[in-house]
């Protein structure tokens, strides 16, 4: 006979409360789960350490992460915690078994966890035993029907549950394993009468069986619809094959064929053949296949390229001269060279490849824009700085997924003409990588003999680039590969003099910054004296970028001043500039005024323009050691050793003992030790510094020099004369010593700088020593 409990226990007990989200625990049910909330872990540890009993209750509000009494149901299950394991992620894994139903009567503690007074709920019934037996059989029957309909419960599990004779345990086990809804589970848990519990369970199983039957019919219908979709796809494939047999093709192919008919005459013969083949491939390909997408993408490129579209307006040299003069002050030699190229382009459609080399901020990019404006052509810019993949220049082969043309063909497509002005910015910053050398990929594009048939890897058809005006920019020509340099006409853009910077600031930069900050020449008045004060005391650069930043700062400060004080205008004076920009960064004469022993000024030419270079030398008691510090490169170290060898060979003429080097250590240092320095042009400066240190003759500090020396004392020519002389001019040098063979390069130096200094020619190192060192 089935066992039931006929009496109910209502004695009270106080236990920690552990709220559960999405889970209901029944008596005789063994559960294991993870606990992560601090409140729940504290309650669990409290109960486990006391008598291993904890009250499990389901949360009515599943979203609440820190539940209170109002967020939980009234009835839950007292459980025996058998095992607690702390996991590496700070959660706790629990193994527990439900013991008995209980109801919360009152809360005795809320922090740090819930603790409640519970009343036990016994399993009782007022129904006859035969009625209970009948209800048990009904529940078993409905369980089997539900399991057969839904297919989620294993037959072995159904057999095990149906074999339970205790009706109380039977109801709880079926509710725990077959009932899905949280509300239905809680309803079974809260039903104390066993007969009523079995009746409610039967209702739930019948309802779940009906839902499972409905789900099954829906799945059957959806499966039929999927078969229908597959059948439609098969029919569409047949229709596509029929259209192909009739010669119609699909709509995409037809659209491309219509566009091809309009563009066919403008394309080259090879491009026409390639386009026709790709359209034929598209007609054979399935419309939804990845291959069709790739073909359509390539056809878009082939049909969008301007194969025979040229902008050829009448070029007036006078207009071009006017445009260059409007956009740039100074740079007369550069403008002259550009006008020569423009004049030749009127009679020769093949465009030259120009490379503008100069320090940062001198206007290389803006010159290219001015050339495009003067020629009335489209302007395209591609930045090559840091490019290390050949495919970025010549494109990826179409066998790769996501392949696209390279930057050159992409720029031509953006320009929509076949003869734009094409700027290759920062060409000296190209990098060779494991994907190839992009500089080598540019050889074909920049070779006038080859670029008539430039072939991008993606399109794989030749495109005529011979009428594209390529203009490259670089800070230095030293890092450009030699084969690439041979294909370009190099135009060097020199540093600006202070007067040229004054004109640029007055005519271009200051109006631009005023407009950007909502000011006018009436609300912000800046004199030439104030601009020159900014140039001389706050900048020391080859270009004008730092000056523009300072002018922008002045405009911002002026705008604030006008707003705060309610003024209508403001005059910017040198005194006000110091208040706005802070103390002057550079002094007018930053050189030492008195002659020094072992300290000589040299001149250097870098990627950012010319600069002065102080070389210091000290003679110390020792054993003939030569120390070279200041991040000197290999060539500069060789120059120092050559200078010392010259002095040793001519020791008597300098008043030195023949064995002086055996008793002295020489230390040569070039300040700014973190900055690498190299090159042969410091030979003269090194020799003068060593002679000064060894003989005690003081060196003039208003003299700067440059030149390479030989072991016989001859001074050889060097490069970068214009930049070096301008650097000496900016630094306040009074006398510049140059190799005799470089005097011809002084024609490039502006008159303002050349006339303000005493420039002398060096034939031998003795000339430099006599002019620099005291007697």
PEPEBEL-V519520 format. One record per residue. N is the residue number from 0. RES is the residue in one small letter. PSI is psi in radians with two decimals (none if undefined). Layout:
N|RES|PSI / N|RES|PSI
This chain:
0|x|2.50 / 1|x|2.52 / 2|x|2.39 / 3|x|2.71 / 4|x|2.23 / 5|x|-0.19 / 6|x|2.71 / 7|x|2.43 / 8|x|2.32 / 9|x|0.38 / 10|x|2.70 / 11|x|2.73 / 12|x|2.56 / 13|x|2.16 / 14|x|2.72 / 15|x|2.54 / 16|x|2.24 / 17|x|1.77 / 18|x|2.43 / 19|x|2.42 / 20|x|2.13 / 21|x|0.44 / 22|x|2.42 / 23|x|2.24 / 24|x|2.29 / 25|x|2.75 / 26|x|2.59 / 27|x|0.19 / 28|x|2.18 / 29|x|2.18 / 30|x|2.65 / 31|x|2.34 / 32|x|2.95 / 33|x|2.45 / 34|x|2.24 / 35|x|-0.36 / 36|x|2.40 / 37|x|-0.70 / 38|x|-0.79 / 39|x|-0.67 / 40|x|-0.70 / 41|x|-0.75 / 42|x|-0.69 / 43|x|-0.79 / 44|x|-0.64 / 45|x|-0.86 / 46|x|-0.68 / 47|x|-0.67 / 48|x|-0.35 / 49|x|-1.46 / 50|x|0.36 / 51|x|0.24 / 52|x|2.35 / 53|x|2.57 / 54|x|1.99 / 55|x|2.19 / 56|x|2.47 / 57|x|2.41 / 58|x|2.29 / 59|x|-0.62 / 60|x|1.75 / 61|x|-0.34 / 62|x|-0.28 / 63|x|2.14 / 64|x|-0.41 / 65|x|1.43 / 66|x|2.58 / 67|x|-3.04 / 68|x|-0.65 / 69|x|-0.31 / 70|x|0.01 / 71|x|2.69 / 72|x|2.91 / 73|x|-0.66 / 74|x|2.37 / 75|x|-2.70 / 76|x|2.28 / 77|x|2.25 / 78|x|2.64 / 79|x|2.03 / 80|x|2.03 / 81|x|-0.49 / 82|x|2.42 / 83|x|2.15 / 84|x|2.17 / 85|x|2.21 / 86|x|2.84 / 87|x|-0.49 / 88|x|0.35 / 89|x|0.09 / 90|x|2.97 / 91|x|2.23 / 92|x|2.27 / 93|x|2.42 / 94|x|2.09 / 95|x|2.83 / 96|x|2.25 / 97|x|2.45 / 98|x|-0.94 / 99|x|2.60 / 100|x|2.64 / 101|x|2.81 / 102|x|2.44 / 103|x|2.13 / 104|x|-0.72 / 105|x|2.75 / 106|x|2.22 / 107|x|-0.22 / 108|x|2.40 / 109|x|-0.47 / 110|x|2.49 / 111|x|-0.01 / 112|x|2.90 / 113|x|2.40 / 114|x|2.29 / 115|x|2.73 / 116|x|2.18 / 117|x|2.60 / 118|x|2.22 / 119|x|2.50 / 120|x|2.02 / 121|x|2.86 / 122|x|1.85 / 123|x|2.87 / 124|x|2.64 / 125|x|0.08 / 126|x|2.80 / 127|x|2.71 / 128|x|-0.65 / 129|x|-0.65 / 130|x|-0.66 / 131|x|-0.71 / 132|x|-0.75 / 133|x|-0.75 / 134|x|-0.66 / 135|x|-0.76 / 136|x|-0.69 / 137|x|-0.77 / 138|x|-0.74 / 139|x|-0.74 / 140|x|-0.83 / 141|x|-0.57 / 142|x|-0.78 / 143|x|-0.75 / 144|x|-0.74 / 145|x|-0.77 / 146|x|-0.68 / 147|x|-0.62 / 148|x|-0.75 / 149|x|-0.56 / 150|x|0.20 / 151|x|-0.29 / 152|x|2.27 / 153|x|2.52 / 154|x|-0.62 / 155|x|-0.67 / 156|x|-0.69 / 157|x|-0.76 / 158|x|-0.70 / 159|x|-0.78 / 160|x|-0.71 / 161|x|-0.34 / 162|x|-0.04 / 163|x|2.16 / 164|x|-0.60 / 165|x|1.99 / 166|x|-0.54 / 167|x|-0.86 / 168|x|-0.64 / 169|x|-0.83 / 170|x|-0.75 / 171|x|-0.70 / 172|x|-0.76 / 173|x|-0.74 / 174|x|-0.66 / 175|x|-0.53 / 176|x|-0.37 / 177|x|-0.44 / 178|x|2.23 / 179|x|-0.80 / 180|x|2.41 / 181|x|-0.65 / 182|x|-0.73 / 183|x|-0.68 / 184|x|-0.77 / 185|x|-0.62 / 186|x|-0.78 / 187|x|-0.73 / 188|x|-0.67 / 189|x|-0.19 / 190|x|1.95 / 191|x|-0.65 / 192|x|2.24 / 193|x|-0.74 / 194|x|-0.79 / 195|x|-0.60 / 196|x|-0.76 / 197|x|-0.68 / 198|x|-0.75 / 199|x|-0.66 / 200|x|-0.68 / 201|x|-0.77 / 202|x|-0.76 / 203|x|-0.72 / 204|x|-0.68 / 205|x|-0.76 / 206|x|-0.77 / 207|x|-0.62 / 208|x|-0.73 / 209|x|-0.71 / 210|x|-0.73 / 211|x|-0.67 / 212|x|-0.71 / 213|x|-0.72 / 214|x|-0.72 / 215|x|-0.76 / 216|x|-0.63 / 217|x|-0.73 / 218|x|-0.70 / 219|x|-0.74 / 220|x|-0.73 / 221|x|-0.69 / 222|x|-0.69 / 223|x|-0.67 / 224|x|-0.65 / 225|x|-0.72 / 226|x|-0.63 / 227|x|-0.72 / 228|x|-0.70 / 229|x|-0.65 / 230|x|-0.69 / 231|x|-0.68 / 232|x|-0.68 / 233|x|-0.72 / 234|x|-0.67 / 235|x|-0.66 / 236|x|-0.71 / 237|x|-0.71 / 238|x|-0.68 / 239|x|-0.72 / 240|x|-0.65 / 241|x|-0.75 / 242|x|-0.67 / 243|x|-0.69 / 244|x|-0.59 / 245|x|-0.12 / 246|x|0.21 / 247|x|-0.70 / 248|x|-3.13 / 249|x|3.03 / 250|x|-0.67 / 251|x|-0.80 / 252|x|-0.67 / 253|x|-0.71 / 254|x|-0.78 / 255|x|-0.62 / 256|x|-0.64 / 257|x|-0.76 / 258|x|-0.64 / 259|x|-0.65 / 260|x|-0.57 / 261|x|-0.51 / 262|x|-0.10 / 263|x|-0.75 / 264|x|-0.51 / 265|x|-0.30 / 266|x|2.75 / 267|x|2.87 / 268|x|-0.77 / 269|x|-0.63 / 270|x|-0.66 / 271|x|-0.78 / 272|x|-0.72 / 273|x|-0.77 / 274|x|-0.74 / 275|x|-0.72 / 276|x|-0.71 / 277|x|-0.65 / 278|x|-0.70 / 279|x|-0.70 / 280|x|-0.69 / 281|x|-0.65 / 282|x|-0.55 / 283|x|-0.42 / 284|x|2.67 / 285|x|2.39 / 286|x|-0.50 / 287|x|0.12 / 288|x|2.68 / 289|x|-0.55 / 290|x|-0.71 / 291|x|-0.69 / 292|x|-0.76 / 293|x|-0.70 / 294|x|-0.75 / 295|x|-0.68 / 296|x|-0.76 / 297|x|-0.69 / 298|x|-0.65 / 299|x|-0.77 / 300|x|-0.79 / 301|x|-0.69 / 302|x|-0.31 / 303|x|-0.31 / 304|x|2.46 / 305|x|1.38 / 306|x|-0.70 / 307|x|0.48 / 308|x|1.99 / 309|x|2.42 / 310|x|1.98 / 311|x|1.11 / 312|x|2.82 / 313|x|2.26 / 314|x|2.06 / 315|x|2.10 / 316|x|-0.61 / 317|x|-0.71 / 318|x|-0.71 / 319|x|-0.71 / 320|x|-0.69 / 321|x|-0.76 / 322|x|-0.78 / 323|x|-0.66 / 324|x|-0.63 / 325|x|-0.67 / 326|x|-0.42 / 327|x|2.30 / 328|x|2.56 / 329|x|-2.67 / 330|x|0.74 / 331|x|-0.73 / 332|x|-0.68 / 333|x|-0.78 / 334|x|-0.69 / 335|x|-0.77 / 336|x|-0.72 / 337|x|-0.71 / 338|x|-0.58 / 339|x|-0.78 / 340|x|-0.71 / 341|x|-0.65 / 342|x|-0.71 / 343|x|-0.57 / 344|x|-0.30 / 345|x|-0.55 / 346|x|-0.39 / 347|x|1.90 / 348|x|-0.36 / 349|x|2.15 / 350|x|2.51 / 351|x|2.88 / 352|x|2.02 / 353|x|2.42 / 354|x|2.02 / 355|x|2.02 / 356|x|2.21 / 357|x|2.94 / 358|x|2.87 / 359|x|2.49 / 360|x|0.17 / 361|x|-0.05 / 362|x|0.50 / 363|x|-0.82 / 364|x|-0.72 / 365|x|-0.49 / 366|x|-0.73 / 367|x|-0.70 / 368|x|-0.68 / 369|x|-0.66 / 370|x|-0.75 / 371|x|-0.68 / 372|x|-0.68 / 373|x|-0.64 / 374|x|-0.17 / 375|x|0.74 / 376|x|2.88 / 377|x|2.63 / 378|x|2.24 / 379|x|2.33 / 380|x|2.33 / 381|x|2.18 / 382|x|2.19 / 383|x|0.03 / 384|x|2.13 / 385|x|-0.01 / 386|x|2.21 / 387|x|0.16 / 388|x|2.18 / 389|x|-0.57 / 390|x|-0.40 / 391|x|-0.34 / 392|x|-0.81 / 393|x|0.04 / 394|x|2.84 / 395|x|2.59 / 396|x|2.52 / 397|x|-0.12 / 398|x|-0.33 / 399|x|2.52 / 400|x|2.32 / 401|x|0.34 / 402|x|2.57 / 403|x|2.81 / 404|x|2.90 / 405|x|-3.12 / 406|x|-0.49 / 407|x|-0.90 / 408|x|-0.62 / 409|x|-0.69 / 410|x|-0.68 / 411|x|-0.71 / 412|x|-0.69 / 413|x|-0.64 / 414|x|-0.49 / 415|x|0.28 / 416|x|2.73 / 417|x|0.02 / 418|x|0.96 / 419|x|3.01 / 420|x|2.04 / 421|x|1.94 / 422|x|2.12 / 423|x|1.59 / 424|x|2.45 / 425|x|0.89 / 426|x|-0.37 / 427|x|-0.09 / 428|x|0.17 / 429|x|2.52 / 430|x|2.38 / 431|x|2.35 / 432|x|-2.98 / 433|x|-0.30 / 434|x|0.08 / 435|x|3.12 / 436|x|1.93 / 437|x|-0.46 / 438|x|-0.65 / 439|x|-0.57 / 440|x|-0.44 / 441|x|-0.26 / 442|x|-0.78 / 443|x|-0.71 / 444|x|-0.55 / 445|x|0.12 / 446|x|1.99 / 447|x|-0.40 / 448|x|-0.27 / 449|x|-0.43 / 450|x|0.00 / 451|x|-0.39 / 452|x|0.94 / 453|x|2.26 / 454|x|1.93 / 455|x|2.44 / 456|x|-0.60 / 457|x|-0.88 / 458|x|-0.60 / 459|x|0.62 / 460|x|2.58 / 461|x|2.53 / 462|x|2.42 / 463|x|1.95 / 464|x|0.13 / 465|x|-0.38 / 466|x|0.12 / 467|x|2.29 / 468|x|1.73 / 469|x|2.25 / 470|x|2.05 / 471|x|2.66 / 472|x|2.60 / 473|x|2.63 / 474|x|-0.54 / 475|x|2.53 / 476|x|-0.17 / 477|x|-0.58 / 478|x|0.03 / 479|x|2.25 / 480|x|2.49 / 481|x|-0.79 / 482|x|-0.58 / 483|x|-0.67 / 484|x|-0.62 / 485|x|-0.35 / 486|x|0.01 / 487|x|2.58 / 488|x|1.99 / 489|x|2.22 / 490|x|2.04 / 491|x|2.26 / 492|x|1.97 / 493|x|3.07 / 494|x|2.80 / 495|x|2.53 / 496|x|2.95 / 497|x|-0.65 / 498|x|-0.68 / 499|x|-0.69 / 500|x|-0.65 / 501|x|-0.77 / 502|x|-0.74 / 503|x|-0.76 / 504|x|-0.77 / 505|x|-0.72 / 506|x|-0.40 / 507|x|-1.03 / 508|x|-0.79 / 509|x|-0.79 / 510|x|-0.66 / 511|x|-0.78 / 512|x|-0.61 / 513|x|-0.82 / 514|x|-0.66 / 515|x|-0.43 / 516|x|0.25 / 517|x|0.50 / 518|x|2.89 / 519|x|3.04 / 520|x|-0.23 / 521|x|-0.66 / 522|x|-0.43 / 523|x|1.85 / 524|x|2.16 / 525|x|2.15 / 526|x|2.84 / 527|x|-0.60 / 528|x|-0.69 / 529|x|-0.72 / 530|x|-0.76 / 531|x|-0.57 / 532|x|-0.73 / 533|x|-0.75 / 534|x|-0.79 / 535|x|-0.56 / 536|x|-0.23 / 537|x|-0.09 / 538|x|2.64 / 539|x|1.43 / 540|x|2.87 / 541|x|-0.62 / 542|x|-2.60 / 543|x|0.24 / 544|x|-0.78 / 545|x|-0.65 / 546|x|-0.71 / 547|x|-0.66 / 548|x|-0.68 / 549|x|-0.68 / 550|x|-0.67 / 551|x|-0.71 / 552|x|-0.70 / 553|x|-0.71 / 554|x|-0.71 / 555|x|-0.79 / 556|x|-0.68 / 557|x|-0.74 / 558|x|-0.72 / 559|x|-0.76 / 560|x|-0.75 / 561|x|-0.68 / 562|x|-0.75 / 563|x|-0.69 / 564|x|-0.01 / 565|x|0.45 / 566|x|2.76 / 567|x|-0.36 / 568|x|2.87 / 569|x|2.36 / 570|x|2.19 / 571|x|1.97 / 572|x|2.90 / 573|x|-0.66 / 574|x|-0.73 / 575|x|-0.54 / 576|x|-0.75 / 577|x|-0.58 / 578|x|-0.60 / 579|x|-0.77 / 580|x|-0.11 / 581|x|-3.10 / 582|x|2.63 / 583|x|2.43 / 584|x|-0.64 / 585|x|2.55 / 586|x|2.88 / 587|x|-0.66 / 588|x|1.68 / 589|x|0.09 / 590|x|2.74 / 591|x|2.45 / 592|x|-0.57 / 593|x|2.57 / 594|x|2.52 / 595|x|2.70 / 596|x|2.17 / 597|x|0.15 / 598|x|2.08 / 599|x|2.50 / 600|x|2.24 / 601|x|3.12 / 602|x|2.41 / 603|x|2.72 / 604|x|2.09 / 605|x|-3.13 / 606|x|-0.32 / 607|x|0.30 / 608|x|-3.00 / 609|x|2.78 / 610|x|2.74 / 611|x|2.67 / 612|x|1.99 / 613|x|2.25 / 614|x|2.21 / 615|x|2.48 / 616|x|2.43 / 617|x|2.38 / 618|x|2.18 / 619|x|2.63 / 620|x|2.37 / 621|x|-2.58 / 622|x|0.57 / 623|x|0.41 / 624|x|2.44 / 625|x|1.96 / 626|x|2.29 / 627|x|2.03 / 628|x|2.85 / 629|x|0.46 / 630|x|0.89 / 631|x|2.39 / 632|x|3.04 / 633|x|-0.73 / 634|x|-0.71 / 635|x|-0.61 / 636|x|-0.68 / 637|x|-0.65 / 638|x|-0.69 / 639|x|-0.74 / 640|x|-0.64 / 641|x|-0.68 / 642|x|-0.74 / 643|x|-0.70 / 644|x|-0.69 / 645|x|-0.76 / 646|x|-0.71 / 647|x|-0.69 / 648|x|-0.42 / 649|x|0.61 / 650|x|-0.72 / 651|x|-0.64 / 652|x|-0.37 / 653|x|0.04 / 654|x|0.49 / 655|x|2.63 / 656|x|2.64 / 657|x|-0.51 / 658|x|0.50 / 659|x|-0.60 / 660|x|-0.26 / 661|x|-0.30 / 662|x|0.00 / 663|x|2.55 / 664|x|2.42 / 665|x|2.28 / 666|x|2.04 / 667|x|2.20 / 668|x|2.42 / 669|x|2.01 / 670|x|3.03 / 671|x|1.01 / 672|x|-0.36 / 673|x|-0.23 / 674|x|2.10 / 675|x|2.49 / 676|x|2.45 / 677|x|2.94 / 678|x|2.75 / 679|x|-0.16 / 680|x|-0.01 / 681|x|0.12 / 682|x|-0.78 / 683|x|-0.79 / 684|x|-0.74 / 685|x|-0.73 / 686|x|-0.79 / 687|x|-0.68 / 688|x|-0.72 / 689|x|-0.77 / 690|x|-0.72 / 691|x|-0.76 / 692|x|-0.66 / 693|x|-0.61 / 694|x|-0.25 / 695|x|0.13 / 696|x|2.27 / 697|x|2.58 / 698|x|2.38 / 699|x|2.42 / 700|x|-0.02 / 701|x|0.26 / 702|x|2.38 / 703|x|2.62 / 704|x|2.87 / 705|x|2.66 / 706|x|2.62 / 707|x|2.51 / 708|x|2.77 / 709|x|3.02 / 710|x|-0.29 / 711|x|-0.06 / 712|x|0.09 / 713|x|2.58 / 714|x|2.14 / 715|x|2.71 / 716|x|2.77 / 717|x|3.14 / 718|x|3.04 / 719|x|0.56 / 720|x|-0.81 / 721|x|-0.82 / 722|x|-0.68 / 723|x|-0.74 / 724|x|-0.71 / 725|x|-0.62 / 726|x|-0.73 / 727|x|-0.69 / 728|x|-0.78 / 729|x|-0.51 / 730|x|-0.03 / 731|x|0.32 / 732|x|2.44 / 733|x|-0.56 / 734|x|2.32 / 735|x|2.27 / 736|x|2.11 / 737|x|2.65 / 738|x|2.51 / 739|x|-0.64 / 740|x|-0.16 / 741|x|0.01 / 742|x|-0.54 / 743|x|-0.45 / 744|x|-0.15 / 745|x|-0.28 / 746|x|-0.41 / 747|x|-0.22 / 748|x|2.29 / 749|x|2.56 / 750|x|-0.68 / 751|x|-0.79 / 752|x|-0.71 / 753|x|-0.67 / 754|x|-0.29 / 755|x|-0.09 / 756|x|2.76 / 757|x|1.87 / 758|x|2.12 / 759|x|2.65 / 760|x|2.42 / 761|x|2.19 / 762|x|-0.70 / 763|x|2.94 / 764|x|-0.43 / 765|x|-0.59 / 766|x|-0.77 / 767|x|-0.71 / 768|x|-0.77 / 769|x|-0.64 / 770|x|-0.41 / 771|x|-0.75 / 772|x|2.58 / 773|x|2.79 / 774|x|none
